[in-house]
Amino acid sequence: MKRRKLYITQFDKDRLEELIKVAKTFGGAGREDLQDLQGELTKAKIVSSEKIPSDVVTMNSKVALCDIDTSEKLTYTLVFPNDADLESGAISVLAPIGTAILGYSEGDEVQWQVPAGTRRLRIEKILYQPEAAGDYHL
């Protein structure tokens, strides 16, 4: 799978790095979800909120996804852990799928390991992106 360009706003990056720092301080050192998120943040290109492309998944974006292997359609809003509620479609950035889609664009394919193997999703459409809507600091 070809590696795509990963984008993030400075505002989201700062908040996510603070989340990682606090979690590690309170017993989260060595947590794989935190390490995965830190790895994604390290690869990301920083873009101002006003200039981030409207087809990029940012925090609080609502995203339509397609499971490449099963053709299942999924819709999630990417949120911080305290706001996660899977029943309402709000998925944490620390969940494997949340970390996988953060910063990627419409048309990109993402994958990650699950106990049964590798899960692969395509980002079909950004249904709502705060920055594109002018909601810079939700």
Z-matrix of the N, CA and C atoms (Angstrom, degrees):
N
C 1 1.439
C 2 1.529 1 109.11
N 3 1.329 2 115.62 1 129.78
C 4 1.459 3 121.29 2 -179.37
C 5 1.526 4 110.72 3 -70.10
N 6 1.313 5 116.58 4 135.80
C 7 1.464 6 122.13 5 -179.97
C 8 1.515 7 108.77 6 -77.66
N 9 1.317 8 118.17 7 126.24
C 10 1.451 9 123.29 8 -179.75
C 11 1.514 10 110.48 9 -96.16
N 12 1.324 11 115.30 10 164.76
C 13 1.461 12 120.96 11 176.59
C 14 1.522 13 108.83 12 -73.93
N 15 1.306 14 116.22 13 134.15
C 16 1.454 15 123.67 14 -177.26
C 17 1.523 16 108.48 15 -110.06
N 18 1.338 17 117.02 16 127.31
C 19 1.463 18 121.89 17 -179.04
C 20 1.520 19 110.94 18 -117.10
N 21 1.353 20 115.59 19 150.73
C 22 1.461 21 120.98 20 174.22
C 23 1.526 22 108.01 21 -153.69
N 24 1.329 23 115.66 22 148.71
C 25 1.463 24 118.81 23 176.01
C 26 1.529 25 108.48 24 -80.90
N 27 1.313 26 116.17 25 154.90
C 28 1.462 27 120.54 26 177.29
C 29 1.526 28 109.79 27 -61.44
N 30 1.342 29 116.72 28 -38.82
C 31 1.455 30 121.58 29 179.98
C 32 1.527 31 110.89 30 -59.73
N 33 1.351 32 117.13 31 -48.97
C 34 1.472 33 120.54 32 178.64
C 35 1.520 34 111.17 33 -64.69
N 36 1.335 35 117.01 34 -42.29
C 37 1.467 36 120.29 35 -179.40
C 38 1.523 37 110.91 36 -60.39
N 39 1.326 38 117.10 37 -45.08
C 40 1.465 39 120.74 38 179.71
C 41 1.528 40 110.94 39 -61.44
N 42 1.323 41 117.60 40 -44.35
C 43 1.466 42 121.19 41 -179.33
C 44 1.523 43 111.21 42 -66.26
N 45 1.327 44 116.53 43 -40.35
C 46 1.464 45 120.04 44 -179.58
C 47 1.524 46 111.54 45 -69.63
N 48 1.319 47 117.33 46 -39.41
C 49 1.471 48 119.63 47 176.91
C 50 1.521 49 110.87 48 -64.82
N 51 1.323 50 118.02 49 -36.12
C 52 1.465 51 121.38 50 176.32
C 53 1.533 52 110.04 51 -66.29
N 54 1.324 53 117.13 52 -40.86
C 55 1.459 54 121.88 53 176.04
C 56 1.527 55 110.72 54 -58.02
N 57 1.316 56 116.61 55 -46.75
C 58 1.472 57 121.32 56 179.36
C 59 1.519 58 110.62 57 -62.26
N 60 1.320 59 116.64 58 -45.38
C 61 1.471 60 121.94 59 -178.61
C 62 1.534 61 110.82 60 -60.42
N 63 1.328 62 116.36 61 -47.61
C 64 1.469 63 120.46 62 -179.06
C 65 1.531 64 110.22 63 -64.75
N 66 1.320 65 116.70 64 -44.18
C 67 1.471 66 119.94 65 -179.90
C 68 1.522 67 111.30 66 -61.10
N 69 1.324 68 116.73 67 -41.50
C 70 1.465 69 119.72 68 179.00
C 71 1.527 70 110.94 69 -66.99
N 72 1.319 71 117.63 70 -37.43
C 73 1.456 72 122.17 71 179.43
C 74 1.520 73 111.16 72 -62.23
N 75 1.327 74 116.33 73 -35.62
C 76 1.450 75 120.40 74 -177.04
C 77 1.525 76 112.77 75 -102.57
N 78 1.320 77 116.03 76 43.14
C 79 1.450 78 121.50 77 171.27
C 80 1.511 79 116.08 78 94.29
N 81 1.307 80 118.10 79 11.21
C 82 1.452 81 119.93 80 -177.52
C 83 1.511 82 114.95 81 -94.48
N 84 1.330 83 117.85 82 3.94
C 85 1.464 84 119.81 83 -179.98
C 86 1.523 85 109.42 84 -57.86
N 87 1.311 86 116.26 85 132.04
C 88 1.455 87 120.94 86 179.49
C 89 1.512 88 114.35 87 88.98
N 90 1.338 89 117.88 88 -3.00
C 91 1.467 90 120.06 89 178.44
C 92 1.523 91 109.58 90 -68.91
N 93 1.310 92 115.76 91 128.58
C 94 1.460 93 121.19 92 -176.93
C 95 1.528 94 112.38 93 -64.48
N 96 1.351 95 117.89 94 -36.85
C 97 1.462 96 120.24 95 -179.49
C 98 1.528 97 111.15 96 -63.69
N 99 1.331 98 116.41 97 -38.64
C 100 1.464 99 120.28 98 178.41
C 101 1.525 100 111.11 99 -69.02
N 102 1.327 101 116.00 100 -39.45
C 103 1.468 102 120.16 101 178.10
C 104 1.522 103 111.18 102 -65.13
N 105 1.335 104 116.50 103 -40.55
C 106 1.463 105 120.69 104 178.78
C 107 1.527 106 110.70 105 -63.11
N 108 1.325 107 116.18 106 -45.77
C 109 1.467 108 119.78 107 179.74
C 110 1.525 109 110.60 108 -63.28
N 111 1.324 110 117.49 109 -42.91
C 112 1.467 111 120.41 110 178.56
C 113 1.522 112 110.54 111 -60.85
N 114 1.315 113 117.01 112 -39.72
C 115 1.457 114 120.97 113 177.94
C 116 1.520 115 112.15 114 -62.22
N 117 1.326 116 117.09 115 -41.28
C 118 1.469 117 120.71 116 177.86
C 119 1.525 118 110.59 117 -66.01
N 120 1.327 119 117.50 118 -41.22
C 121 1.467 120 120.41 119 179.89
C 122 1.524 121 111.40 120 -63.88
N 123 1.326 122 116.54 121 -35.19
C 124 1.463 123 121.36 122 179.46
C 125 1.525 124 111.22 123 -65.04
N 126 1.339 125 117.43 124 -34.30
C 127 1.467 126 121.99 125 -178.09
C 128 1.527 127 113.05 126 -81.69
N 129 1.328 128 117.43 127 -18.04
C 130 1.461 129 121.42 128 -169.85
C 131 1.522 130 113.30 129 -75.60
N 132 1.327 131 114.61 130 147.02
C 133 1.459 132 121.93 131 172.38
C 134 1.529 133 107.46 132 -90.31
N 135 1.339 134 116.11 133 129.45
C 136 1.459 135 121.51 134 -179.08
C 137 1.528 136 108.89 135 -81.05
N 138 1.330 137 115.67 136 129.85
C 139 1.460 138 122.69 137 179.51
C 140 1.526 139 107.10 138 -133.17
N 141 1.335 140 117.17 139 142.78
C 142 1.465 141 119.30 140 178.27
C 143 1.525 142 109.43 141 -65.84
N 144 1.316 143 116.27 142 154.43
C 145 1.462 144 121.36 143 -179.75
C 146 1.524 145 111.44 144 -56.55
N 147 1.309 146 116.56 145 -37.01
C 148 1.462 147 121.44 146 -178.67
C 149 1.527 148 112.50 147 -72.49
N 150 1.329 149 118.15 148 -21.04
C 151 1.466 150 121.21 149 -174.35
C 152 1.522 151 114.53 150 -113.00
N 153 1.323 152 117.13 151 1.56
C 154 1.465 153 117.39 152 179.86
C 155 1.533 154 108.52 153 -69.70
N 156 1.324 155 117.59 154 135.44
C 157 1.468 156 119.38 155 179.63
C 158 1.536 157 111.47 156 -57.91
N 159 1.313 158 116.75 157 142.33
C 160 1.467 159 121.43 158 -175.86
C 161 1.524 160 113.34 159 -70.56
N 162 1.332 161 117.49 160 -10.12
C 163 1.473 162 120.00 161 -179.86
C 164 1.526 163 112.65 162 -100.94
N 165 1.340 164 117.81 163 18.23
C 166 1.467 165 123.26 164 -179.30
C 167 1.527 166 109.86 165 -104.07
N 168 1.325 167 116.29 166 139.30
C 169 1.462 168 121.82 167 177.39
C 170 1.530 169 108.80 168 -77.26
N 171 1.337 170 115.66 169 116.20
C 172 1.462 171 122.21 170 175.19
C 173 1.528 172 107.72 171 -115.63
N 174 1.304 173 116.61 172 175.46
C 175 1.461 174 119.83 173 176.57
C 176 1.528 175 108.57 174 -60.43
N 177 1.328 176 115.72 175 139.18
C 178 1.460 177 125.13 176 -179.33
C 179 1.523 178 113.70 177 72.01
N 180 1.335 179 116.79 178 12.16
C 181 1.465 180 119.91 179 173.74
C 182 1.522 181 109.42 180 -77.51
N 183 1.337 182 115.74 181 144.67
C 184 1.458 183 122.39 182 172.43
C 185 1.516 184 107.06 183 -102.17
N 186 1.337 185 116.33 184 126.30
C 187 1.453 186 121.89 185 -167.36
C 188 1.527 187 111.29 186 -129.33
N 189 1.339 188 115.98 187 135.93
C 190 1.466 189 121.67 188 172.18
C 191 1.520 190 107.33 189 -96.31
N 192 1.333 191 116.45 190 126.50
C 193 1.456 192 123.11 191 -177.22
C 194 1.528 193 109.77 192 -122.01
N 195 1.322 194 115.03 193 158.33
C 196 1.458 195 120.87 194 174.21
C 197 1.522 196 108.62 195 -131.86
N 198 1.330 197 116.41 196 127.17
C 199 1.453 198 121.63 197 174.34
C 200 1.527 199 107.05 198 -70.82
N 201 1.301 200 117.70 199 118.67
C 202 1.465 201 122.82 200 -174.82
C 203 1.525 202 111.67 201 -64.13
N 204 1.317 203 117.08 202 -34.74
C 205 1.462 204 120.46 203 -175.47
C 206 1.531 205 113.76 204 -84.27
N 207 1.337 206 117.34 205 -30.41
C 208 1.468 207 120.08 206 -175.94
C 209 1.531 208 113.53 207 -112.83
N 210 1.333 209 117.26 208 -10.42
C 211 1.482 210 124.06 209 -175.37
C 212 1.526 211 112.52 210 66.71
N 213 1.338 212 118.00 211 11.36
C 214 1.463 213 121.40 212 176.81
C 215 1.521 214 109.60 213 -65.07
N 216 1.326 215 116.65 214 136.47
C 217 1.462 216 122.96 215 177.80
C 218 1.530 217 108.69 216 -96.74
N 219 1.322 218 116.15 217 134.31
C 220 1.456 219 122.40 218 -178.43
C 221 1.527 220 109.11 219 -131.69
N 222 1.321 221 117.07 220 147.29
C 223 1.454 222 121.58 221 174.67
C 224 1.521 223 107.90 222 -131.51
N 225 1.331 224 115.91 223 125.85
C 226 1.462 225 121.15 224 -179.67
C 227 1.524 226 110.03 225 -135.57
N 228 1.332 227 114.90 226 153.38
C 229 1.455 228 122.12 227 167.75
C 230 1.518 229 105.88 228 -109.23
N 231 1.335 230 117.19 229 127.22
C 232 1.464 231 122.53 230 -177.60
C 233 1.529 232 109.41 231 -84.48
N 234 1.329 233 116.79 232 119.37
C 235 1.463 234 121.30 233 -173.21
C 236 1.533 235 111.53 234 -132.29
N 237 1.327 236 115.17 235 169.48
C 238 1.459 237 121.30 236 172.36
C 239 1.530 238 108.30 237 -74.09
N 240 1.335 239 117.61 238 155.26
C 241 1.471 240 121.03 239 -173.25
C 242 1.535 241 115.28 240 -50.95
N 243 1.311 242 118.33 241 -39.35
C 244 1.465 243 120.56 242 -178.28
C 245 1.526 244 113.09 243 -65.10
N 246 1.331 245 117.25 244 -22.27
C 247 1.460 246 121.54 245 -178.10
C 248 1.528 247 113.02 246 -98.59
N 249 1.324 248 117.06 247 -0.03
C 250 1.465 249 120.72 248 -176.85
C 251 1.526 250 110.89 249 -67.40
N 252 1.336 251 114.61 250 136.27
C 253 1.461 252 122.40 251 177.28
C 254 1.524 253 106.18 252 -157.73
N 255 1.321 254 115.95 253 93.48
C 256 1.458 255 120.97 254 -173.41
C 257 1.530 256 112.47 255 -58.52
N 258 1.340 257 117.20 256 -34.49
C 259 1.462 258 119.88 257 179.79
C 260 1.522 259 112.56 258 -61.43
N 261 1.334 260 117.07 259 -32.10
C 262 1.467 261 120.04 260 179.03
C 263 1.531 262 111.65 261 -96.86
N 264 1.341 263 116.86 262 5.07
C 265 1.459 264 120.84 263 176.93
C 266 1.516 265 114.50 264 85.63
N 267 1.330 266 117.89 265 11.61
C 268 1.468 267 121.75 266 178.27
C 269 1.525 268 108.42 267 -93.59
N 270 1.327 269 116.58 268 111.33
C 271 1.464 270 121.17 269 -175.09
C 272 1.521 271 110.23 270 -109.60
N 273 1.327 272 115.59 271 137.22
C 274 1.461 273 121.58 272 -178.08
C 275 1.523 274 112.00 273 -69.88
N 276 1.310 275 114.41 274 144.18
C 277 1.460 276 120.47 275 174.46
C 278 1.529 277 110.77 276 -64.04
N 279 1.323 278 117.50 277 -19.40
C 280 1.465 279 120.65 278 178.34
C 281 1.525 280 112.33 279 -87.12
N 282 1.326 281 118.34 280 -10.84
C 283 1.464 282 120.54 281 173.55
C 284 1.525 283 107.09 282 -71.18
N 285 1.328 284 117.85 283 147.53
C 286 1.467 285 119.31 284 -178.07
C 287 1.534 286 113.92 285 -51.62
N 288 1.316 287 117.41 286 -42.51
C 289 1.464 288 119.52 287 179.62
C 290 1.529 289 110.67 288 -67.96
N 291 1.328 290 117.67 289 -36.45
C 292 1.464 291 121.38 290 178.52
C 293 1.512 292 112.17 291 -63.19
N 294 1.323 293 115.63 292 -47.68
C 295 1.466 294 120.39 293 177.43
C 296 1.522 295 110.40 294 -63.28
N 297 1.337 296 116.67 295 -37.06
C 298 1.462 297 120.80 296 -176.63
C 299 1.524 298 112.41 297 -66.41
N 300 1.335 299 118.84 298 -37.33
C 301 1.467 300 119.96 299 -174.73
C 302 1.518 301 114.01 300 -90.64
N 303 1.336 302 118.44 301 -19.34
C 304 1.462 303 121.12 302 -177.42
C 305 1.524 304 111.48 303 -55.63
N 306 1.321 305 116.29 304 125.05
C 307 1.456 306 121.21 305 173.88
C 308 1.515 307 115.53 306 87.40
N 309 1.325 308 117.53 307 -7.97
C 310 1.456 309 120.06 308 179.64
C 311 1.525 310 110.34 309 -91.56
N 312 1.328 311 116.27 310 168.05
C 313 1.465 312 122.66 311 -171.04
C 314 1.518 313 112.43 312 -113.89
N 315 1.335 314 114.91 313 165.76
C 316 1.459 315 121.01 314 173.78
C 317 1.525 316 109.11 315 -52.70
N 318 1.318 317 115.91 316 135.57
C 319 1.457 318 121.71 317 -179.76
C 320 1.511 319 113.96 318 91.91
N 321 1.333 320 117.88 319 -19.62
C 322 1.463 321 120.84 320 178.94
C 323 1.523 322 110.18 321 -69.85
N 324 1.323 323 115.35 322 148.70
C 325 1.446 324 122.19 323 173.33
C 326 1.523 325 108.20 324 -109.92
N 327 1.327 326 115.35 325 135.15
C 328 1.463 327 121.09 326 179.39
C 329 1.516 328 108.29 327 -122.90
N 330 1.315 329 115.37 328 153.20
C 331 1.467 330 120.11 329 177.73
C 332 1.513 331 109.61 330 -143.70
N 333 1.330 332 115.55 331 155.13
C 334 1.456 333 122.13 332 175.56
C 335 1.511 334 108.41 333 -158.46
N 336 1.307 335 114.59 334 160.06
C 337 1.467 336 121.71 335 -177.41
C 338 1.521 337 110.37 336 -82.09
N 339 1.324 338 115.65 337 136.60
C 340 1.455 339 123.69 338 170.98
C 341 1.531 340 105.86 339 -126.75
N 342 1.340 341 118.08 340 165.32
C 343 1.471 342 118.41 341 -177.72
C 344 1.532 343 114.00 342 -53.35
N 345 1.337 344 117.52 343 -32.06
C 346 1.465 345 120.18 344 -177.55
C 347 1.531 346 113.05 345 -88.03
N 348 1.325 347 118.48 346 1.69
C 349 1.466 348 120.94 347 -179.77
C 350 1.514 349 112.04 348 137.76
N 351 1.331 350 116.06 349 -137.33
C 352 1.458 351 121.22 350 -178.41
C 353 1.524 352 109.26 351 -111.50
N 354 1.322 353 116.12 352 132.74
C 355 1.465 354 121.46 353 175.71
C 356 1.516 355 108.24 354 -102.54
N 357 1.341 356 116.55 355 135.72
C 358 1.462 357 120.83 356 -177.82
C 359 1.528 358 109.96 357 -127.60
N 360 1.332 359 115.70 358 129.11
C 361 1.459 360 121.84 359 179.07
C 362 1.520 361 110.18 360 -128.70
N 363 1.322 362 114.80 361 149.71
C 364 1.456 363 121.13 362 172.07
C 365 1.530 364 107.66 363 -111.30
N 366 1.323 365 116.35 364 135.10
C 367 1.455 366 121.06 365 176.08
C 368 1.528 367 106.42 366 -80.57
N 369 1.320 368 116.01 367 106.62
C 370 1.463 369 121.71 368 -175.53
C 371 1.522 370 111.86 369 -78.39
N 372 1.346 371 116.91 370 -48.04
C 373 1.457 372 120.19 371 -175.12
C 374 1.521 373 110.26 372 -159.82
N 375 1.320 374 115.29 373 143.48
C 376 1.459 375 121.30 374 170.88
C 377 1.531 376 105.58 375 -90.24
N 378 1.311 377 117.09 376 111.15
C 379 1.458 378 121.70 377 -177.93
C 380 1.522 379 111.72 378 -80.71
N 381 1.330 380 115.98 379 -29.81
C 382 1.469 381 122.14 380 176.83
C 383 1.516 382 107.27 381 -154.98
N 384 1.317 383 115.10 382 131.79
C 385 1.462 384 121.11 383 173.55
C 386 1.526 385 105.99 384 -130.99
N 387 1.339 386 118.45 385 122.56
C 388 1.469 387 120.67 386 -176.06
C 389 1.529 388 113.50 387 -53.54
N 390 1.312 389 116.39 388 -43.75
C 391 1.469 390 119.72 389 -176.61
C 392 1.532 391 111.21 390 -64.79
N 393 1.319 392 117.53 391 -40.21
C 394 1.471 393 120.89 392 179.17
C 395 1.528 394 110.74 393 -65.97
N 396 1.344 395 115.98 394 -29.85
C 397 1.455 396 121.08 395 179.12
C 398 1.521 397 112.75 396 -86.34
N 399 1.350 398 117.23 397 -1.91
C 400 1.461 399 121.36 398 -178.48
C 401 1.508 400 113.85 399 83.21
N 402 1.332 401 116.82 400 9.79
C 403 1.476 402 121.93 401 178.55
C 404 1.522 403 108.08 402 -94.72
N 405 1.323 404 116.30 403 80.82
C 406 1.454 405 120.66 404 -169.93
C 407 1.516 406 115.74 405 -74.91
N 408 1.297 407 119.81 406 -24.43
C 409 1.473 408 119.43 407 -175.53
C 410 1.512 409 110.52 408 -139.34
N 411 1.327 410 116.01 409 71.64
C 412 1.472 411 120.84 410 176.90
C 413 1.500 412 110.74 411 -73.91
